[in-house]
Amino acid sequence: MAKNPKTEKSPATSKWSQEVTEHSHALDLEEGVFTWDDPRKIAESLKQSADASRHRKTTPFQSAMSMLVFYINRAGKNLAPAQAAILEDAKQELRKLYGKT
């Protein structure tokens, strides 16, 4: 039976989301930022990265929030409930930092 090249994942593409998180051209993220336990520090780090980036295609707020939401969505069920709550709180902190309350 022939393999379908559109549905078969190659080793290079099977972890594309990890590659995006680790080597995003839009934001230079601090290592392990999404594993931290302080939502404010996570938000501050994302804000600093987004504000400093010259490669982003949207506003700094949109870039930072997009990267955070991307990580939450890609982690899915593998994200511990406690860490998911921290990252949800980080979204609120990010909104506060950008005056988007």
Backbone as a chain_set.jsonl record, in Angstrom:
{"seq": "MAKNPKTEKSPATSKWSQEVTEHSHALDLEEGVFTWDDPRKIAESLKQSADASRHRKTTPFQSAMSMLVFYINRAGKNLAPAQAAILEDAKQELRKLYGKT", "coords": {"N": [[0.843, -1.178, 0.0], [0.611, 2.186, -0.867], [2.211, 5.022, 0.609], [0.844, 8.03, 1.842], [2.116, 11.068, 1.057], [1.247, 13.531, 1.985], [0.062, 13.173, 4.453], [1.851, 11.802, 5.977], [4.258, 12.242, 8.447], [7.424, 13.706, 8.515], [10.577, 13.275, 10.206], [11.654, 15.814, 10.491], [9.498, 17.571, 10.426], [7.778, 16.784, 12.404], [7.87, 17.952, 14.907], [7.327, 20.682, 14.674], [6.117, 22.78, 16.081], [7.546, 22.966, 18.443], [9.959, 23.783, 17.417], [9.231, 26.337, 16.465], [8.598, 27.612, 18.877], [11.083, 27.554, 20.171], [12.846, 28.763, 18.365], [11.808, 31.115, 17.249], [11.529, 33.629, 14.811], [10.323, 35.98, 15.161], [10.232, 36.699, 17.88], [12.681, 36.866, 20.426], [12.892, 34.712, 22.797], [13.244, 34.269, 26.333], [14.986, 31.548, 27.75], [13.026, 28.807, 28.704], [10.832, 30.328, 29.484], [8.052, 29.802, 29.471], [7.74, 27.947, 31.428], [8.041, 29.05, 33.851], [6.972, 30.062, 37.189], [5.765, 32.437, 37.842], [3.366, 34.556, 36.851], [3.509, 37.316, 36.257], [6.245, 37.769, 35.761], [6.572, 36.178, 33.498], [4.922, 37.543, 31.69], [6.239, 40.04, 31.649], [8.692, 39.303, 30.533], [7.878, 38.389, 27.994], [6.833, 40.789, 27.017], [9.117, 42.414, 26.975], [10.643, 41.025, 25.06], [8.972, 41.229, 22.809], [8.769, 44.008, 22.479], [11.397, 44.627, 21.857], [11.848, 43.305, 19.492], [12.524, 43.343, 16.011], [11.547, 41.98, 13.984], [8.937, 41.308, 14.012], [5.533, 41.155, 12.783], [3.278, 42.401, 13.567], [1.733, 44.454, 16.14], [3.634, 45.004, 19.192], [2.178, 44.035, 21.444], [0.326, 42.24, 20.238], [2.093, 40.379, 19.126], [3.397, 39.323, 21.401], [1.211, 38.265, 22.856], [0.244, 36.455, 20.984], [2.338, 34.574, 20.831], [2.254, 33.527, 23.405], [-0.363, 32.416, 23.525], [-0.125, 30.625, 21.41], [1.76, 28.818, 22.494], [0.294, 27.782, 24.697], [-1.879, 26.561, 23.359], [-0.552, 24.657, 21.726], [0.684, 23.039, 23.618], [-1.452, 21.884, 24.878], [-3.149, 19.078, 26.145], [-0.942, 18.11, 27.405], [0.008, 20.016, 29.058], [0.413, 20.815, 32.365], [-2.239, 21.266, 34.709], [-1.801, 23.243, 36.721], [0.275, 24.775, 35.605], [-0.985, 25.628, 33.302], [-2.891, 27.332, 34.402], [-1.21, 29.312, 35.433], [-0.151, 30.334, 33.053], [-2.487, 31.309, 31.874], [-3.039, 33.333, 33.686], [-0.831, 34.872, 33.107], [-1.536, 35.901, 30.654], [-3.449, 37.79, 31.402], [-1.802, 39.497, 32.89], [-0.119, 40.401, 30.883], [-1.898, 41.856, 29.342], [-2.422, 43.927, 31.177], [0.133, 45.113, 31.352], [0.35, 46.257, 28.844], [-1.675, 48.024, 28.914], [-4.246, 47.152, 28.248], [-6.586, 46.472, 29.599]], "CA": [[0.0, 0.0, 0.0], [1.418, 3.395, -0.995], [2.087, 5.994, 1.695], [0.39, 9.356, 1.43], [3.129, 12.037, 1.504], [0.633, 14.684, 2.639], [-0.317, 12.862, 5.825], [2.966, 11.197, 6.682], [5.137, 13.251, 9.028], [8.843, 13.41, 8.492], [11.19, 13.649, 11.478], [11.92, 17.252, 10.513], [8.276, 18.353, 10.61], [6.918, 16.24, 13.441], [7.901, 18.806, 16.087], [7.457, 22.042, 14.162], [5.713, 23.772, 17.075], [8.678, 23.122, 19.348], [10.929, 24.589, 16.661], [8.743, 27.719, 16.461], [8.733, 28.145, 20.231], [12.486, 27.705, 20.531], [13.63, 29.535, 17.401], [10.957, 32.076, 16.569], [12.219, 34.783, 14.249], [9.592, 37.166, 15.574], [10.588, 37.05, 19.251], [13.78, 36.159, 21.08], [12.345, 34.38, 24.106], [14.153, 33.764, 27.353], [14.883, 30.097, 27.852], [12.128, 28.273, 29.716], [9.881, 31.347, 29.936], [6.71, 29.27, 29.661], [7.746, 27.017, 32.556], [8.17, 29.825, 35.088], [5.778, 30.004, 38.026], [5.302, 33.791, 38.145], [2.713, 35.102, 35.653], [3.986, 38.678, 35.987], [7.571, 37.66, 35.138], [6.368, 35.648, 32.151], [4.394, 38.656, 30.894], [7.294, 41.044, 31.483], [9.664, 38.756, 29.597], [7.274, 38.423, 26.658], [6.744, 42.194, 26.616], [10.478, 42.861, 26.641], [11.017, 40.394, 23.792], [8.145, 41.793, 21.729], [9.139, 45.416, 22.285], [12.745, 44.694, 21.277], [11.896, 42.615, 18.209], [12.4, 44.103, 14.77], [11.097, 41.014, 12.974], [7.511, 41.02, 14.156], [4.689, 41.682, 11.71], [2.139, 43.067, 14.189], [2.127, 45.265, 17.289], [4.301, 44.209, 20.232], [1.183, 43.324, 22.244], [-0.195, 41.113, 19.468], [3.156, 39.378, 18.995], [3.601, 38.673, 22.697], [0.023, 37.471, 23.171], [0.189, 35.345, 20.026], [3.307, 33.55, 21.214], [1.746, 32.896, 24.618], [-1.52, 31.589, 23.15], [0.428, 29.537, 20.598], [2.348, 27.827, 23.385], [-0.787, 27.145, 25.45], [-2.629, 25.693, 22.45], [0.263, 23.533, 21.261], [0.955, 22.144, 24.746], [-2.701, 21.144, 25.021], [-3.366, 18.2, 27.295], [0.341, 17.834, 28.045], [0.295, 21.115, 29.971], [-0.134, 20.563, 33.703], [-3.277, 22.249, 35.056], [-1.235, 24.364, 37.479], [1.023, 25.622, 34.67], [-1.986, 26.247, 32.424], [-3.465, 28.448, 35.161], [-0.178, 30.354, 35.48], [-0.071, 30.955, 31.729], [-3.715, 32.095, 31.7], [-2.818, 34.549, 34.474], [0.165, 35.664, 32.378], [-2.266, 36.639, 29.615], [-4.022, 38.97, 32.063], [-0.69, 40.39, 33.232], [0.336, 40.995, 29.627], [-2.887, 42.898, 29.014], [-2.188, 45.055, 32.092], [1.387, 45.768, 30.976], [0.122, 47.02, 27.617], [-2.822, 48.902, 29.106], [-5.375, 46.584, 27.498], [-7.467, 45.846, 30.599]], "C": [[0.885, 1.237, 0.0], [1.155, 4.341, 0.172], [1.675, 7.344, 1.131], [1.382, 10.397, 1.944], [2.528, 13.249, 2.201], [0.292, 14.418, 4.099], [0.816, 12.249, 6.633], [3.91, 12.288, 7.17], [6.587, 12.8, 8.921], [9.421, 13.801, 9.848], [11.398, 15.17, 11.59], [10.668, 18.069, 10.791], [7.411, 17.873, 11.773], [6.882, 17.106, 14.69], [8.066, 20.269, 15.679], [7.084, 23.087, 15.206], [6.814, 24.006, 18.101], [9.739, 23.997, 18.687], [10.514, 26.059, 16.661], [8.945, 28.35, 17.826], [10.187, 28.441, 20.567], [13.251, 28.662, 19.625], [12.787, 30.522, 16.599], [11.788, 33.24, 16.048], [11.552, 36.081, 14.69], [10.008, 37.628, 16.965], [11.775, 36.223, 19.722], [13.343, 35.921, 22.517], [13.44, 33.929, 25.061], [13.923, 32.265, 27.499], [13.962, 29.691, 28.996], [11.044, 29.221, 30.192], [8.497, 30.782, 30.225], [6.626, 28.26, 30.798], [7.86, 27.751, 33.891], [6.871, 29.792, 35.877], [5.235, 31.375, 38.423], [4.693, 34.418, 36.885], [3.215, 36.494, 35.277], [5.343, 38.635, 35.286], [7.471, 37.125, 33.712], [5.914, 36.779, 31.23], [5.459, 39.714, 30.644], [8.342, 40.581, 30.478], [9.133, 38.792, 28.164], [7.191, 39.855, 26.14], [8.112, 42.714, 26.192], [10.915, 42.296, 25.29], [10.259, 41.009, 22.62], [8.525, 43.242, 21.44], [10.49, 45.549, 21.579], [12.822, 44.115, 19.867], [11.728, 43.574, 17.034], [11.878, 43.218, 13.637], [9.604, 40.74, 13.036], [6.71, 41.708, 13.065], [3.48, 42.432, 12.251], [2.648, 43.951, 15.328], [2.851, 44.393, 18.314], [3.308, 43.415, 21.084], [0.68, 42.087, 21.513], [0.851, 40.005, 19.329], [3.349, 38.603, 20.29], [2.424, 37.757, 23.033], [-0.072, 36.265, 22.242], [1.144, 34.227, 20.411], [2.836, 32.807, 22.459], [0.581, 31.957, 24.3], [-1.068, 30.393, 22.306], [0.982, 28.433, 21.498], [1.267, 27.065, 24.146], [-1.537, 26.147, 24.565], [-1.824, 24.479, 22.019], [0.559, 22.563, 22.385], [-0.278, 21.29, 25.038], [-2.809, 20.343, 26.301], [-2.075, 17.868, 28.031], [0.735, 18.912, 29.046], [-0.382, 20.836, 31.306], [-1.164, 21.642, 34.047], [-2.737, 23.464, 35.817], [-0.485, 25.317, 36.554], [0.07, 26.306, 33.696], [-2.612, 27.451, 33.11], [-2.485, 29.611, 35.239], [-0.116, 31.081, 34.143], [-1.331, 31.764, 31.409], [-3.607, 33.403, 32.485], [-1.814, 35.462, 33.781], [-0.491, 36.458, 31.252], [-2.872, 37.907, 30.211], [-2.937, 39.987, 32.418], [-0.173, 41.107, 31.987], [-0.619, 42.105, 29.194], [-2.675, 44.136, 29.89], [-0.94, 45.834, 31.684], [1.23, 46.648, 29.737], [-1.091, 47.938, 27.727], [-4.066, 48.453, 28.366], [-6.385, 45.923, 28.431], [-8.917, 45.914, 30.228]], "O": [[1.82, 1.323, 0.796], [0.03, 4.45, 0.659], [2.122, 7.739, 0.054], [1.482, 10.594, 3.155], [3.231, 13.935, 2.943], [0.241, 15.352, 4.9], [0.736, 12.189, 7.86], [4.315, 13.157, 6.397], [6.918, 11.65, 9.206], [8.808, 14.587, 10.57], [11.321, 15.729, 12.684], [10.768, 19.164, 11.344], [6.404, 18.507, 12.089], [5.936, 17.0, 15.47], [8.855, 21.001, 16.276], [7.666, 24.171, 15.223], [6.991, 25.128, 18.576], [10.341, 24.851, 19.337], [11.359, 26.937, 16.838], [9.407, 29.487, 17.929], [10.489, 29.466, 21.178], [14.204, 29.304, 20.067], [13.029, 30.734, 15.411], [12.645, 33.77, 16.756], [12.149, 37.154, 14.602], [10.124, 38.83, 17.204], [11.859, 35.026, 19.448], [13.416, 36.821, 23.354], [14.421, 33.3, 24.664], [12.796, 31.784, 27.382], [14.103, 30.174, 30.119], [10.395, 28.952, 31.203], [7.831, 31.248, 31.149], [5.54, 27.767, 31.101], [7.781, 27.126, 34.949], [5.803, 29.531, 35.323], [4.334, 31.462, 39.258], [5.42, 34.771, 35.956], [3.332, 36.809, 34.092], [5.571, 39.374, 34.329], [8.201, 37.568, 32.825], [6.448, 36.954, 30.135], [5.565, 40.231, 29.532], [8.824, 41.372, 29.667], [9.847, 39.177, 27.238], [7.448, 40.109, 24.963], [8.239, 43.379, 25.164], [11.492, 43.013, 24.472], [10.838, 41.275, 21.567], [8.592, 43.65, 20.281], [10.698, 46.476, 20.796], [13.763, 44.406, 19.129], [10.903, 44.488, 17.065], [11.782, 43.648, 12.487], [9.068, 40.015, 12.198], [7.142, 42.709, 12.494], [2.732, 43.036, 11.482], [3.852, 44.169, 15.461], [2.696, 43.172, 18.305], [3.562, 42.256, 21.412], [0.612, 41.005, 22.097], [0.518, 38.822, 19.406], [3.452, 37.377, 20.28], [2.618, 36.613, 23.444], [-0.432, 35.171, 22.679], [0.788, 33.052, 20.323], [3.0, 31.591, 22.556], [0.558, 30.819, 24.769], [-1.573, 29.283, 22.473], [0.703, 27.253, 21.284], [1.317, 25.838, 24.23], [-1.797, 25.018, 24.981], [-2.365, 23.375, 21.952], [0.676, 21.363, 22.135], [-0.162, 20.119, 25.401], [-2.591, 20.859, 27.397], [-2.115, 17.394, 29.166], [1.692, 18.738, 29.8], [-1.596, 20.646, 31.371], [-0.972, 22.81, 33.708], [-3.175, 24.589, 35.577], [-0.595, 26.534, 36.7], [0.302, 27.451, 33.308], [-2.842, 28.479, 32.473], [-2.885, 30.77, 35.124], [-0.037, 32.309, 34.107], [-1.249, 32.796, 30.743], [-4.031, 34.455, 32.008], [-1.929, 36.685, 33.857], [-0.053, 37.563, 30.933], [-2.817, 38.973, 29.599], [-3.133, 41.193, 32.264], [0.17, 42.288, 32.043], [-0.189, 43.163, 28.735], [-2.742, 45.263, 29.4], [-0.947, 47.065, 31.671], [1.905, 47.668, 29.606], [-1.491, 48.56, 26.743], [-4.853, 49.281, 27.908], [-6.979, 44.906, 28.071], [-9.769, 45.43, 30.973]]}, "num_chains": 1, "name": "protein.A"}
